Amino acid sequence: MSNDHRAEQPAVPRRGRLTVYLGAAPGVGKTYAMLGEAKRRVARGTDVVIGLVETHQRVHTGEMLDGLELVPRREIGYRGATFTELDVEAVIARAPTVVCIDELAHTNVPGSRHTKRAQDVEQIRAAGIDVITTVNIQHLESLNDEVERITGVRQRETVPDEVVRTADQIQLVDMAPDALRRRMAHGNIYRPENIDASLTSYFRVGNLTALRELALLWLADRVDDALGDYRRENRIEHPWPTKERIVVAVTGGPESETLLRRGARLCQRAKGSELLAVHVVAADGLARPEDRGLDRAQTLTASLGGTFHTVVGEDAAGAVVDFAVGANATMIIVGVSRHSRVRRLFTGSTGDRIATAAGSIDVHLVTHEEIARGAQARASAGSPLSRRRQVLGWLCAVLVPLGLAWLLNRDGAADAAERLPLASMLLLAATVLVALIGGRWPAVVAAIAGFLHLNWWFTAPVHKFTIQEPRNVVTLIVFVTVAVAVATVVDRASRRAEEARQAKGEAATMGALSRSVLTGQDTAEAIVTRVRETFGQQAVVLLEQTPQGWVRLAGAGIGYPAEPEQGDTQVAVNDTHVIVLRGSPLRGRERRVLEAFAVQTSLVLEYRRLRDQADRAMALERAEQTSTALLRAVSHDLRTPLATMRAALDGLLVGRMPEEDRKVLVESAAGSADQLESLIDNLLDLSRVEAGLVHPVMGAVSLEESLPLAVAGLPPGAVSFEVGEDTPLVRTDPGLLERVVANLVANSVRVSSGEPVRILAHVTPETVEVMIVDRGPGVPEGQRERMFEPFQRLDDTSPGGLGLGLAVARGLSEALGVELSADDTPGGGLTMALAVPRA
C-alpha cells in the first residue's frame, strides 16, 4: 500500500539551471556570446528558444539570430505608448529545454506580471526550464556606488548580487579597453552620432580598466566561494593555496599590533592577499586581562584592510589551526610566547603546538619586545585579592598550623606517632582554608609549615627534624605534594569564581549600557551618575576642553574636580572630552568597564551633536519652505489686491466720472487695502511665532466683551454670536485671543457658503471652550493636522489669502497655552474649539 501511494505522488519538477554571461562593460559581446552558445546547443540537438534579445541595431548580433526560434514578445500599453516585454507564460507554455533571455537587470514596464526581469527568470526556472542570460558588472547592486564614483553615471537598473552569485555557471565576457574602444569607433556598439560622446565620457580607458578590474575581482570572489564549497562537499581538510591568506593569531596583548603589522607587510608582497586576524576566546567564557587590547587590535586590523574574527575553543592552538584550514590560509603568524622558560619546559607554547598541528600551512613565529617585559610584568603583577585578605592569609599560614599542632600535642609525645594521620588531615584542611582566604602562596607556606610541624611533633624521633622510619618520609612528602596541589586547585577555583562573579557584573553593566544606547534615552547626567554608583566614587564629572579651559558638562557627587589632574582616575571620551573620577583608584577590570562608559558617553555626545544638527537642518528646511511659499504667494496673492488698487487709482485719476463709478472704485480700493493689510498682518504674525517673539500678557478677560471685537469687521449676518453674560472670566491675552478667533472665524465664513457661523461658549470645570461652528464642506480627519501648516489651502479655491490664517491661529494659541482642535459639525461642517483656561 505504501509503495503504491508513493508512486502516485506527483514528481517535483526540477529547477532550471541558470547560466550568466557577465560583461565587464557594455559592448564586450556578452549577447553575441550567449547566442553563440545557443547555436552550439541547437547543433547538438538541444531544444533552445530565444525568449528576448536586445540587438540594439548591432548588425553582427542580429545575424546571430538566424536559425534560432524566437518566442513572440508580449505587448503592454503604458501612457499612450506600446512596449514589448518578455512573455513568461508563452515561454512556459512552449516548454523548451533552454531559453535565452537578455539583460537580466531590466525593469519591466508597469503592468507586467513582475517588476524585474530577474523575477521573470525565477518563474521560468521554477518551471524546470534552463535559462541563459546576460548582465553587465555595473548593474550589480553592491557595485552600484563604486561604478558611479568611477564613471559618474548612476545605474538605475540593478539586480541583487545573490541572483547572479547563486547561478549554476558564470561566464566572464572580457575585452581589453583599447579593443573595446576600437569596436566603438568602428560603429559596432552605438550609432555614429553617439560615438564621440561615449568615447570621451563613459568609454574612457580609465573607466573601462576600472570596470574590468571590478568584474575580475567580483568573479574571483565567486570562484573562491565555489572552491570552498567544493572542499567542504568533498571533505578536503588540507588547504589549497589558490592565493595568499595570512592568519594572524592575536591575544589582545601589546604584541598583537606588532604581529598585525608584520602580517600586513607580508600581504603587500603579493597583490590580492588577504589578512585575517583571529582571537580565541576560552570556552569558559571568562574575560582575560588581554581582552582590553582587543578593541585596538580590531581597529588596527580594519585600518590595514583585514578582517577580525573571534572563535571559541578549549585549546587556543587547535582553534587557530582549525580556523586557518577553514579559511584556506597559506600562512599563520603567531608571536613567541611571553611565558617563562620553566612553564614552556613543562607545558610548551602555543606557537609550538600551532606549528605541530598546522600541516602544510606555513607558520611564521615572530619575536617582539613583550617577551622581555613578560617576566618583569608577571613579577610586578599584584594579587587580585584585597590587601585585607592577603594579610589575613599570611597570618593564617603561620598561626593555623601552629595552633593545630599545639592542640594535638597537649598530652605530650607518648602517642604522637598514632596521631600522625589525624594531624596530617587537619593540617591539610588548614592548607585548603588558607588557600581560600589568602590565595596560592600563603597556602604553599601553610603546607611547608604543616610539613615542619608534622616532622617536629608527630614523627619519631619527636622534637627533632630527623625522620627515623622511611614510611614517615613518604607520608610527609605525599602530604606536602597533596597540600600544594590542593591549594593550587582551590586557589584557581576561587579565582575563577571571582572572575565569573566580576564577569557577570560586567556583563550586566554592559547589557544595561547597550540597552540605553539602543533606546537613545541616556544623557550625560545619567551616565556620570551611573559611573559614580557603579564604582562607588566620591565624585564623577564630564569635562570639555575649550579655548578658555575645562568646562563641566555634567557631574555627580560632592567636590567635582575642575581639571583632569585633580581627579584620581580619568578616561578620555574623545579629543575634547574626558571623564574624571575622584575616589578609590580602579583596578584593571574596572577600568575596562569605565572605558565602556566612555564609549557610551561619546555616543551620547555624538547623538546630541547630530540631533542639534538635525534640528538646525530642519529649521533651515522649514525656513526655506516658508520663503519659497512666501515668494510664490507674493508673486500672486499679494499682487492681486495691489493690482486692484492700482486699477482703481488709475480710474480715479481720469477727469470726469459719474459719482456712482467713483464710489465703486473707492470701495474697491478700500477693500483691496483691507485684504492686503490682513495678508501682511498674517505674515508678520507667522514670522513672530516662528521666531519665538510672541510674549503674551496674561490677565482676566471677559469673553462677552472681547470676542465681538474679533468679528467686528465681518459683514452683517455672517456671524451668530451666542456667548452669554454669565460666561466666566478666562485667563489669557485679549489681543492675541482676538487674533486667533478672528482668523478662525474668517476661515469659517469663507467656506460656509452664506450660512452664518456660530460662536458658542461651553463652560467646563477648568476651561471655557470657545467653539466656531460652520456648515461648510468640512475637512477629512486625515488632513486636519495638515491644514494648520503654513501656506496650506487644501481644497479652498476662494480668491485671496495665503493659507496662513489657521497656521497663525495654531501658533498664537500655543503661545497662549490654549488647546486648539477641530472636529466634525453634526449635520455637516467643521467645528473649531479653543479650550481657554478659566481665570
C-alpha positions in Angstrom: 0.0 0.0 0.0 2.7 2.5 1.0 4.7 1.8 -2.1 1.7 2.3 -4.4 0.9 5.5 -2.5 4.4 6.8 -3.1 4.2 6.0 -6.7 1.1 8.1 -7.1 2.7 11.2 -5.7 3.3 13.9 -8.4 7.0 14.4 -9.2 8.5 17.7 -8.1 9.8 19.5 -11.2 13.5 20.1 -11.2 14.6 23.7 -11.0 16.1 25.0 -14.2 19.8 25.8 -14.3 21.0 29.5 -14.6 23.9 30.4 -16.8 25.0 34.1 -16.7 27.2 35.8 -19.2 28.8 38.6 -17.2 30.1 41.6 -19.2 32.9 43.8 -17.9 31.4 46.8 -19.8 28.7 47.5 -22.4 29.7 46.2 -25.9 32.1 43.5 -24.9 29.9 40.9 -26.7 28.0 39.1 -24.0 24.8 38.9 -26.0 26.8 37.7 -29.0 28.4 35.0 -26.8 25.1 33.9 -25.4 23.6 33.5 -28.9 26.8 31.6 -30.0 26.2 29.2 -27.1 22.5 28.8 -28.1 23.6 27.8 -31.7 26.1 25.3 -30.4 23.4 23.7 -28.2 20.9 23.6 -31.2 23.6 21.9 -33.3 23.9 19.3 -30.5 20.1 18.7 -30.7 19.0 20.7 -27.6 15.6 22.4 -27.8 16.6 26.1 -27.5 14.4 29.2 -28.0 15.0 32.9 -27.7 12.8 34.5 -25.1 14.1 38.0 -25.5 17.2 39.5 -27.1 18.0 43.2 -27.5 20.2 43.7 -30.6 20.4 47.5 -30.2 20.6 47.5 -34.0 24.0 45.8 -34.0 24.4 44.0 -37.3 26.6 41.1 -36.1 24.3 40.4 -33.1 21.2 40.4 -35.4 22.9 38.0 -37.7 23.4 35.5 -34.8 19.6 35.2 -34.5 19.3 33.5 -37.9 18.2 29.9 -37.5 17.0 30.3 -33.8 13.4 30.1 -32.7 12.0 33.4 -31.2 9.1 33.4 -28.8 6.8 36.4 -29.6 7.0 39.2 -27.1 4.1 40.5 -25.0 2.8 43.9 -25.9 1.9 46.3 -23.0 0.3 49.7 -23.3 1.6 52.4 -20.9 0.9 56.2 -21.1 -0.3 56.1 -24.6 2.6 54.1 -26.0 3.1 50.4 -26.7 6.0 48.5 -25.3 7.2 44.9 -25.7 8.4 42.7 -22.8 9.3 39.0 -22.2 6.2 36.8 -22.4 6.7 34.5 -19.5 3.5 32.5 -20.0 4.4 31.9 -23.6 7.9 30.6 -22.7 6.5 28.2 -20.1 3.7 27.0 -22.4 6.4 26.4 -25.1 8.4 24.4 -22.5 11.8 24.4 -24.2 14.9 22.8 -22.7 16.8 26.1 -22.7 15.6 29.7 -23.2 17.9 32.7 -23.8 16.8 36.0 -22.1 18.9 39.1 -22.5 19.5 41.9 -19.9 18.8 40.3 -16.5 18.8 43.6 -14.6 16.0 45.1 -16.8 13.0 46.8 -15.1 9.7 45.8 -16.7 7.1 48.2 -18.0 4.3 48.9 -15.4 1.5 46.4 -16.0 3.8 43.4 -16.3 3.5 40.4 -14.1 6.7 41.1 -12.3 8.6 44.3 -11.6 12.0 43.0 -12.6 13.1 40.6 -15.4 15.1 38.7 -12.8 11.8 37.7 -11.3 10.6 36.5 -14.7 13.7 34.4 -14.9 13.0 32.9 -11.5 9.5 31.9 -12.5 10.7 30.2 -15.7 13.4 28.3 -13.8 10.8 27.1 -11.3 9.0 25.5 -14.3 12.1 23.4 -14.9 13.5 25.4 -17.9 17.2 26.2 -18.1 17.9 29.9 -18.6 20.9 31.6 -20.3 21.0 35.3 -19.6 23.4 38.4 -19.6 24.2 41.2 -17.3 26.9 43.9 -17.1 29.1 44.3 -14.0 27.8 47.9 -13.4 24.3 46.5 -12.9 25.2 44.5 -9.8 23.6 46.1 -6.8 26.6 46.0 -4.4 28.8 47.7 -7.0 26.4 50.5 -7.9 28.0 53.1 -5.8 31.5 52.1 -6.9 30.5 52.3 -10.6 29.0 55.8 -10.0 32.2 57.0 -8.4 34.3 55.7 -11.3 32.1 56.7 -14.3 29.9 59.5 -12.8 26.8 57.6 -14.0 24.3 56.1 -11.6 22.8 52.9 -12.9 19.1 52.9 -12.2 18.5 49.3 -13.2 20.2 46.8 -10.8 20.0 43.2 -9.9 20.8 41.8 -6.4 24.2 40.1 -6.3 22.7 37.0 -4.8 20.8 36.3 -8.0 24.0 36.2 -10.1 26.2 34.8 -7.3 24.0 31.7 -7.0 23.9 31.0 -10.7 25.0 27.5 -11.7 27.5 28.9 -14.2 29.0 32.3 -14.7 30.9 33.1 -17.9 33.0 36.3 -17.9 33.0 38.1 -21.3 36.0 40.4 -21.2 37.8 42.7 -23.7 40.8 44.9 -23.4 39.9 48.6 -23.1 41.7 49.6 -26.3 40.0 46.8 -28.3 36.6 47.9 -26.9 37.2 51.5 -27.9 38.2 50.3 -31.4 34.9 48.4 -31.6 33.1 51.6 -30.5 35.0 53.7 -33.1 34.1 51.3 -35.9 30.4 51.7 -35.1 29.9 48.2 -33.7 28.3 49.3 -30.4 26.5 52.7 -30.7 25.1 54.8 -33.5 27.7 57.1 -35.2 26.2 60.2 -33.7 26.8 58.9 -30.2 30.4 57.6 -30.7 32.4 60.7 -29.9 30.4 61.5 -26.8 30.7 57.9 -25.5 34.5 57.7 -26.1 35.1 60.9 -24.2 32.9 60.1 -21.3 31.8 56.6 -20.2 34.2 54.7 -22.5 37.4 56.3 -21.4 40.4 54.0 -20.9 40.5 54.6 -17.1 36.8 53.8 -16.7 37.0 50.7 -18.8 40.1 49.5 -16.9 38.4 50.1 -13.5 35.2 48.3 -14.6 37.3 45.4 -15.9 39.1 45.1 -12.6 35.8 45.2 -10.7 34.5 42.3 -12.8 37.6 40.2 -12.3 37.7 40.8 -8.6 34.0 40.1 -8.2 34.2 36.9 -10.2 37.3 35.9 -8.3 35.3 36.0 -5.0 32.6 33.9 -6.6 35.2 31.3 -7.8 36.7 31.3 -4.3 33.3 30.6 -2.8 32.8 27.8 -5.2 36.2 26.3 -4.3 35.3 26.5 -0.6 32.0 24.7 -1.3 33.8 22.0 -3.3 36.4 21.4 -0.4 33.6 21.1 2.1 31.5 18.8 0.0 34.4 16.5 -0.7 35.8 16.8 2.9 39.1 18.1 1.9 40.8 19.0 5.1 44.1 20.4 3.9 44.1 23.9 2.3 44.6 24.5 -1.4 46.8 27.6 -1.7 45.0 29.4 -4.5 46.0 32.8 -3.2 47.9 34.2 -0.1 45.7 34.2 3.0 47.6 35.2 6.1 46.1 34.4 9.5 47.4 36.4 12.5 46.7 34.9 16.0 46.2 37.8 18.4 45.7 37.6 22.1 44.8 41.3 22.7 48.2 41.9 24.3 50.6 44.6 23.3 52.4 42.3 20.9 49.2 42.0 18.8 49.9 45.2 16.9 53.4 44.0 16.0 52.0 40.8 14.6 49.3 42.5 12.6 51.7 45.0 11.0 54.1 42.1 10.1 51.2 40.3 8.5 50.1 43.4 6.6 53.7 43.8 5.2 53.7 40.1 4.1 50.3 40.7 2.4 51.7 43.7 0.4 54.2 41.4 -1.2 51.5 39.5 -3.2 48.6 41.5 -4.7 45.2 40.2 -3.8 46.4 38.7 -0.5 44.0 38.6 2.5 44.8 39.4 6.1 42.7 37.6 8.7 43.1 38.3 12.4 41.7 35.6 14.8 41.3 35.8 18.5 40.4 32.6 20.5 38.0 33.1 23.5 38.3 30.4 26.2 35.4 28.1 26.3 34.7 29.0 30.0 33.6 32.5 28.8 35.6 34.3 31.4 37.4 37.5 30.3 41.1 37.7 30.3 43.3 40.7 31.0 44.4 40.7 27.4 40.9 41.5 26.2 41.4 45.2 26.9 43.6 45.4 23.9 41.1 43.7 21.5 39.5 47.0 20.6 42.8 48.4 19.5 43.6 45.2 17.5 40.2 45.3 15.8 40.7 48.9 14.8 44.2 48.3 13.5 43.0 45.2 11.6 40.4 47.3 9.8 42.9 50.1 9.0 45.2 47.5 7.5 42.4 46.2 5.2 42.0 42.9 7.1 39.1 41.2 8.8 38.8 40.4 12.5 37.4 37.1 13.7 36.6 35.6 17.1 36.3 31.9 17.7 35.6 29.9 20.9 37.8 26.9 21.8 39.2 24.9 24.6 42.7 24.8 23.0 43.9 28.0 21.5 46.4 26.3 19.2 43.8 23.9 17.8 41.2 26.6 17.3 43.7 28.8 15.4 44.7 25.9 13.1 41.0 24.9 12.5 40.2 28.4 11.5 43.2 28.6 9.2 42.3 25.4 7.5 38.6 26.5 7.1 39.8 29.8 5.6 42.1 28.0 3.2 45.1 30.0 4.6 48.6 29.7 3.4 50.4 31.1 6.5 49.8 31.5 10.2 51.6 34.3 12.1 52.0 33.8 15.9 54.1 35.6 18.5 56.8 34.0 20.6 55.3 33.0 24.0 55.6 35.5 26.8 55.6 32.7 29.4 58.6 31.8 31.4 61.1 29.2 30.3 60.1 26.9 33.2 56.5 27.0 32.1 57.3 26.4 28.5 59.5 23.5 29.5 56.5 21.7 31.1 53.6 22.9 29.1 55.1 24.0 25.8 54.0 27.1 23.9 51.0 28.0 21.7 53.4 28.7 18.8 55.0 25.2 19.1 51.6 23.5 19.2 50.4 25.5 16.2 53.5 24.6 14.2 53.0 20.9 15.1 49.3 20.9 14.0 49.5 23.2 11.0 50.4 20.6 8.5 51.1 22.2 5.1 50.3 25.7 6.3 53.5 27.8 6.9 53.9 29.1 10.5 55.7 32.4 10.9 57.0 32.8 14.5 57.5 36.5 15.3 59.6 37.8 18.1 58.6 41.0 19.9 59.6 43.4 22.7 57.0 42.0 25.1 59.0 38.8 25.6 61.5 40.6 27.9 58.8 42.6 29.6 56.7 39.5 30.3 58.7 38.2 33.3 59.0 41.7 34.7 55.3 42.3 34.3 54.5 38.9 36.0 56.9 39.8 38.8 55.3 43.2 39.4 51.7 42.0 38.9 49.7 42.2 42.2 47.3 39.8 43.6 43.7 40.3 42.6 42.7 39.7 46.3 42.2 42.7 48.6 45.1 43.7 50.9 43.0 42.7 53.9 42.6 39.2 52.6 46.3 38.9 51.8 47.3 40.0 55.3 44.8 37.6 56.8 46.0 34.8 54.6 49.7 35.2 55.6 48.7 35.3 59.3 46.6 32.1 58.9 49.5 30.4 57.0 51.7 30.8 60.2 49.2 30.7 63.0 46.7 28.0 62.0 49.3 25.1 61.6 51.0 26.2 64.8 47.7 26.2 66.7 46.6 22.9 65.4 50.0 21.3 66.3 49.7 22.7 69.8 46.2 21.4 70.3 47.1 18.0 69.0 50.2 17.7 71.2 48.9 18.9 74.5 49.0 15.4 76.0 52.7 15.0 75.3 54.7 13.0 72.8 53.8 9.5 74.1 51.3 8.7 71.4 52.4 11.4 68.8 53.0 8.8 66.1 49.5 7.4 66.5 48.1 10.9 65.9 50.1 11.4 62.7 47.2 10.5 60.3 44.8 12.8 62.1 47.3 15.6 62.2 48.0 15.2 58.5 44.3 15.5 57.6 43.8 18.5 59.9 46.8 20.3 58.6 45.8 19.5 55.0 42.4 21.1 55.8 44.2 24.1 57.2 46.1 24.5 54.0 42.8 24.5 52.0 41.4 27.1 54.3 44.4 29.3 53.9 44.1 28.9 50.1 40.5 30.1 50.2 41.4 33.1 52.3 44.8 34.3 51.0 45.4 32.5 47.8 48.1 30.2 46.5 51.4 31.4 48.1 50.1 31.7 51.7 48.7 28.2 51.2 52.2 26.9 50.0 53.7 28.4 53.1 51.0 26.8 55.2 51.8 23.4 53.6 55.5 23.8 54.3 54.7 24.9 57.9 52.5 21.8 58.2 55.3 19.6 57.0 57.7 21.0 59.6 55.1 20.6 62.4 54.4 17.1 61.4 58.1 16.3 61.4 58.8 18.0 64.7 55.8 16.8 66.7 54.4 13.6 65.2 57.3 11.6 63.6 59.9 9.7 65.6 62.1 11.0 66.9 59.8 13.8 68.1 61.2 17.3 68.7 63.8 16.7 66.0 63.8 17.4 62.3 65.1 13.9 61.6 62.9 11.1 60.4 63.5 7.6 61.7 61.1 5.5 59.7 61.2 5.6 55.8 57.4 5.3 55.6 57.1 8.6 57.5 59.3 10.2 54.9 56.9 9.1 52.2 53.9 10.3 54.3 55.4 13.8 54.7 56.4 14.1 51.1 52.8 13.0 50.0 51.4 15.5 52.5 53.3 18.4 51.0 52.6 17.3 47.4 48.9 16.9 48.1 48.7 20.1 50.1 50.4 22.2 47.4 48.3 20.6 44.7 45.0 21.0 46.6 45.9 24.6 47.5 46.7 25.4 43.8 43.4 23.9 42.7 41.4 25.7 45.4 43.2 28.9 44.6 42.5 28.6 40.9 38.8 27.7 41.5 38.3 30.6 43.9 40.0 33.0 41.4 37.8 31.6 38.6 34.7 32.0 40.8 35.7 35.6 41.5 36.4 36.2 37.8 33.0 34.7 37.0 31.3 37.0 39.5 33.1 40.0 38.1 32.3 38.9 34.5 28.6 38.5 35.4 28.5 42.0 36.9 30.5 43.4 33.9 28.1 41.7 31.5 25.1 43.1 33.4 26.6 46.6 33.2 27.5 46.2 29.5 24.0 44.9 28.8 22.5 48.0 30.6 24.8 50.2 28.6 23.8 48.6 25.3 20.1 48.9 26.1 20.5 52.6 27.0 22.4 53.2 23.8 19.9 51.4 21.6 16.9 53.3 23.2 18.7 56.6 22.8 17.4 57.9 26.1 20.6 58.3 28.0 22.0 61.7 28.9 25.4 62.8 30.1 24.0 63.5 33.6 22.6 59.9 33.7 26.0 58.4 32.7 28.1 60.2 35.3 25.5 59.3 37.9 25.7 55.6 36.9 29.5 55.7 36.9 29.6 57.0 40.4 27.1 54.4 41.6 28.9 51.5 39.8 32.4 52.3 41.1 31.5 53.8 44.4 33.3 57.1 43.7 33.1 60.3 45.7 32.5 62.4 42.6 32.4 61.9 38.8 32.4 64.8 36.3 32.4 65.0 32.5 34.7 67.8 31.3 35.0 69.5 27.9 38.2 71.3 26.8 37.5 74.7 25.3 39.9 77.6 24.3 39.0 79.2 27.7 39.8 76.0 29.7 38.0 73.0 31.1 34.2 73.3 31.3 31.9 70.9 33.3 29.1 69.4 31.2 27.7 67.0 33.9 28.6 65.9 37.3 27.5 63.6 40.2 28.6 63.5 43.8 30.4 66.0 46.1 33.5 68.0 45.2 33.8 67.9 41.4 37.3 68.0 40.0 37.7 71.2 37.9 40.5 69.7 35.8 41.6 66.1 34.9 44.7 66.4 37.0 42.6 66.9 40.2 40.9 63.5 39.9 42.2 60.1 40.9 41.1 58.3 37.7 40.4 59.7 34.2 39.4 58.2 30.9 39.3 60.0 27.5 35.9 60.1 25.7 37.3 61.8 22.6 39.8 64.5 21.7 37.9 67.2 23.7 36.0 65.3 26.5 37.2 63.4 29.5 35.5 61.6 32.4 37.3 62.3 35.7 36.7 60.3 38.9 37.5 61.2 42.5 37.7 58.3 44.9 39.4 55.0 45.3 41.6 54.0 42.3 40.2 51.5 39.8 41.7 48.1 39.0 42.3 46.9 35.5 39.0 45.1 35.1 37.0 48.0 36.5 38.9 50.4 34.2 37.7 48.3 31.2 34.1 48.8 32.2 34.9 52.5 32.7 36.1 52.6 29.1 32.8 51.2 28.0 31.1 54.1 29.8 33.4 56.4 27.9 32.3 54.9 24.6 28.7 55.3 25.6 29.4 58.9 26.6 30.9 59.5 23.1 27.8 58.0 21.5 25.6 60.3 23.7 27.6 63.4 22.7 27.6 62.4 19.1 23.8 61.8 19.3 23.4 65.2 20.8 25.5 66.8 18.1 23.6 65.0 15.4 20.3 65.9 17.0 21.3 69.6 17.2 22.5 69.4 13.6 19.2 67.8 12.5 17.2 70.5 14.4 19.1 73.2 12.6 18.7 71.5 9.3 15.0 71.1 9.9 14.7 74.7 10.9 16.6 75.7 7.7 14.3 73.4 5.7 11.2 75.0 7.2 12.6 78.4 6.6 13.4 77.5 3.0 9.9 76.1 2.5 8.4 79.2 4.1 10.5 81.5 2.0 9.6 79.5 -1.2 5.9 79.6 -0.4 6.1 83.3 0.6 7.8 84.2 -2.7 5.1 82.2 -4.5 2.4 84.0 -2.5 3.9 87.4 -3.0 4.0 86.8 -6.7 0.3 86.0 -6.8 -1.9 86.7 -3.8 -0.2 89.9 -2.7 -0.1 91.3 -6.2 -3.8 90.7 -6.7 -5.0 93.4 -4.2 -2.2 95.7 -5.3 -3.3 95.3 -9.0 -6.9 96.1 -7.9 -5.8 99.2 -6.0 -3.7 100.3 -8.9 -6.6 99.9 -11.4 -8.9 101.8 -9.0 -6.5 104.7 -8.6 -5.9 104.9 -12.3 -9.7 105.1 -12.8 -10.0 107.9 -10.2 -7.3 109.9 -11.9 -9.4 110.1 -15.0 -11.1 113.5 -15.3 -14.8 113.5 -15.2 -16.5 110.3 -13.9 -20.0 109.6 -12.7 -20.3 109.6 -8.9 -21.5 106.0 -8.8 -18.5 104.8 -10.7 -16.2 106.8 -8.5 -17.8 105.3 -5.4 -17.3 101.8 -6.8 -13.6 102.4 -7.4 -13.1 103.9 -4.0 -14.8 100.9 -2.3 -12.7 98.5 -4.5 -9.5 100.3 -3.5 -10.5 100.2 0.2 -11.4 96.5 0.1 -8.1 95.6 -1.6 -6.3 97.7 1.1 -8.1 95.8 3.8 -7.2 92.5 2.2 -3.6 93.5 1.8 -3.4 94.6 5.4 -4.9 91.3 6.6 -2.3 89.3 4.5 0.6 91.4 5.8 -0.7 91.0 9.4 -0.8 87.2 9.0 2.7 87.2 7.5 4.1 89.3 10.4 2.2 87.1 13.0 3.6 84.0 11.4 7.2 85.3 11.4 6.8 86.3 15.1 5.5 82.9 16.1 8.3 81.0 14.3 10.9 83.3 15.7 9.5 82.8 19.3 8.9 86.5 19.7 5.3 86.2 21.0 5.1 87.1 24.7 1.5 87.1 26.0 0.4 89.5 28.8 -2.0 87.3 30.7 -5.0 88.6 32.7 -8.6 88.0 33.5 -10.7 88.6 30.3 -14.4 88.7 29.6 -15.3 86.7 26.5 -18.5 88.6 26.1 -16.6 91.8 25.7 -13.5 90.5 23.9 -14.9 88.2 21.2 -17.2 90.8 19.5 -14.1 92.8 18.7 -12.6 89.8 16.8 -15.6 89.8 14.4 -16.3 93.5 14.1 -15.1 93.8 10.5 -17.2 91.0 9.1 -20.4 91.6 7.1 -23.7 91.8 9.0 -25.3 88.4 9.4 -22.1 86.5 8.7 -21.7 85.5 12.4 -24.1 84.4 15.1 -22.7 85.4 18.5 -24.0 83.2 21.2 -21.9 83.9 24.3 -24.0 84.7 27.4 -23.3 87.3 30.1 -22.8 84.5 32.8 -19.8 83.1 31.0 -16.9 83.0 33.5 -13.8 85.1 33.0 -10.8 83.5 31.3 -7.1 83.9 31.8 -5.5 85.0 28.5 -4.0 87.8 26.5 -7.1 89.6 25.0 -5.3 90.9 21.9 -3.8 87.6 20.9 -7.0 85.7 21.6 -8.9 88.2 19.3 -6.3 87.5 16.6 -6.8 83.7 17.0 -10.7 84.0 16.9 -10.6 86.4 14.0 -8.5 84.1 11.9 -10.7 81.1 12.7 -13.9 82.9 12.1 -12.6 84.4 8.8 -11.7 81.0 7.6 -15.1 79.5 8.6 -17.0 82.4 6.9 -15.1 81.9 3.7 -16.2 78.2 3.4 -19.6 78.4 5.0 -21.5 79.1 1.7 -23.5 82.0 3.1 -24.8 80.3 6.2 -23.9 82.3 9.4 -21.0 81.0 11.5 -21.9 80.3 15.2 -19.7 81.4 18.0 -20.5 79.4 21.2 -19.0 79.2 24.7 -19.1 75.9 26.7 -18.1 76.1 30.3 -16.2 73.2 31.9 -14.7 73.0 35.5 -11.2 74.2 34.3 -11.7 75.8 30.9 -14.2 77.7 28.7 -14.4 76.2 25.2 -14.9 78.8 22.5 -16.4 77.0 19.5 -16.6 78.3 16.0 -19.2 76.2 14.1 -19.6 76.4 10.3 -21.7 74.4 7.8 -19.1 74.2 5.1 -17.8 71.1 3.3 -15.7 70.1 6.4 -12.2 68.7 6.3 -11.3 64.9 6.3 -9.9 63.7 9.5 -6.6 62.7 7.9 -6.0 66.2 6.7 -6.9 68.2 9.8 -3.3 68.4 11.2 -2.0 69.4 7.7 -4.5 72.3 7.5 -2.7 74.1 10.4 0.6 74.2 8.4 1.6 77.4 6.7 0.5 78.0 3.1 -1.9 75.1 3.1 -5.1 75.9 1.2 -6.3 72.3 0.8 -9.4 72.4 -1.4 -10.1 76.1 -0.7 -10.3 77.9 -4.1 -11.7 81.2 -2.9 -9.8 84.2 -4.1 -7.3 85.9 -1.8 -5.5 84.5 1.2 -2.1 82.8 1.6 -3.3 79.8 3.7 -1.8 81.4 6.8 -4.8 82.0 8.9 -5.0 78.6 10.6 -1.2 78.4 11.0 -1.2 81.8 12.7 -4.1 80.7 14.9 -2.3 77.5 15.9 0.9 79.3 16.7 -0.7 82.1 18.8 -2.9 79.6 20.6 0.2 77.5 21.6 1.8 80.7 22.8 -1.3 81.4 25.0 -1.4 77.9 26.3 -4.7 77.3 24.7 -5.6 74.0 23.1 -6.9 74.3 19.5 -8.7 71.3 18.0 -11.0 70.6 15.1 -14.0 68.2 14.9 -16.9 67.4 12.7 -20.0 69.5 13.0 -23.1 67.3 13.4 -25.0 67.6 10.2 -22.0 68.7 8.1 -19.3 71.2 8.5 -16.3 71.8 10.8 -16.1 73.0 14.5 -13.0 74.7 15.8 -12.7 74.6 19.6 -10.4 76.7 21.8 -10.1 75.5 25.4 -9.2 78.7 27.2 -8.2 78.3 31.0 -10.6 79.9 33.4 -9.4 82.8 35.5 
